[in-house]
Amino acid sequence: MRAMVLDAPCQPLLARDVAEPGPGPGQVLVRVSACAVCRTDLHVVDGELPHPKLPLIPGHEIVGVVAESGRGSDRFQIGERVGIPWLGWTCGECSYCRDAHENLCDRAQFTGYTLNGGYAEYTVADERYCFRIPDSYSSADAAPLLCAGLIGYRSLTKTGAAKRLGIYGFGAAAHIVAQVAHHQGREIYAFTRPGDRAAQEFARGLGAVWAGDSTDLSPVPLDAAIIFAPVGPLVPQALKTVRKGGIVVCGGIHMSDIPAFPYELLWQERSVVSVANLTRKDGDDFFALALRVPVRTTVQTFPLEEANAALAKLRSGEVQGAAVLVTGSA
């Protein structure tokens, strides 16, 4: 099968013919239709996340069709469409798993990082960590929901009942979570790369009541802010915008260093929290909510062999919504 392979960090992916994987016990073999390109893929390829499996097939926002089932695998039928997310396996035994925090499992495995992912024609996955994809979504449109949607949703839940919500970095996750927040009656304040008028107009089109540069202060005090851009200096900037008792949620897996800032920005019970990975419950809850909203994704598609071009466009901020590699009928 054809796959895009990372041999070493900070190197381009290489198009290669590799052996088609076979499903092990409890696994399914999935013929990939579409795989969204996530900023986490950039962090892996650019060497910002340590110790990836090498050689590695990246990609963890996968939609495809079950082609074969391994021994003991009976959750899905052959031909059924499934989604494969970032969380690929957990031990079920550690204190985190036993306490409904499988996203923090000590031995967790991650699709497209420690497990081969979806930048390929086929991939295998533990059936317990796959999701059914609603019929109302094409495969390309559904792919960003598997991480941008799920991590965005988990980040949003961290803000509680916040009415006025700031979003820093208006990419794939933000364009999904903004729709959910708007559906819930929240006010959205979008902060983009300085001067990115196209992104600001995109945010307004998705319900933002205000959109401006990330260097700007909000026109009103915010109840909460979510930071999707991997830019450490945005943390103190966001703290300046939230009211007393407000929360700043860091929604990425990697961020540049957070600079020192005066304690007064944190004082009065403001807080900063991070979001790590996802749980299967997050997926079940989010997909049910996405249908009610309904969430619609904006995607730019690329052939599998153009994965490096898609990553480059994402790195430079040229993608509106989400980039998606199309490897079959999407």
Helices and strands as residue ranges (DSSP letters): E 2-5, E 14-17, E 27-37, H 39-45, E 62-69, E 81-84, E 87-89, H 95-98, G 102-104, E 109-110, E 122-126, G 127-129, E 131-132, H 139-142, G 143-146, H 148-158, E 164-168, H 172-183, E 187-192, H 197-205, E 210-213, E 222-227, H 234-241, E 242-250, G 263-265, E 271-274, H 280-292, E 299-303, G 304-306, H 307-315, E 322-326
